[in-house]
């Protein structure tokens, strides 16, 4: 507690009391925290949230499932209109974005026209899954339809889209494997 200023200590005490009153399963939520569609949130036992986190959910059915012992940094933004599943022991740095939705369709049949205003395009959702023990670096973006295996590390500023089914370090724009964990030798190897 020596590292906190008196005002920050007081603010944290208020946030802790609010957490225990309104989000009893959670460990600690630093307010302000924005939650649209609370009925769609499930899990979050021992969840810790930084300040200014924002969850935009469907509100009708369960669309955001958060595992146990997760920690999300400040300004984490999650959009879950169909399904975002986050495993146990996931660590998310600040300013990360995770979504299961896109404004419009840009492949296959019935594609959206580029001259149509983006907010008029139909929202298209695809399940996003983040496995257990995943570490997501600062400013990372996890796009709709992504599937990240248990134990992966997502590099800072990466834009992730697609299937990542091996334990590895994923980085870049677009993100790709830069290292893969060899379970036989217990060594990280260049991808």
Helices and strands as residue ranges (DSSP letters): H 6-22, E 28-29, E 33-36, G 38-40, E 41-43, E 48-49, E 53-57, E 64-66, E 71-72, E 77-80, E 84-86, E 91-92, E 97-99, E 101-103, G 118-120, E 123-125, E 128-130, E 135-136, E 141-142, E 147-148, E 153-154, E 159-160, E 163-164, E 168-172, E 175-182, E 187-190
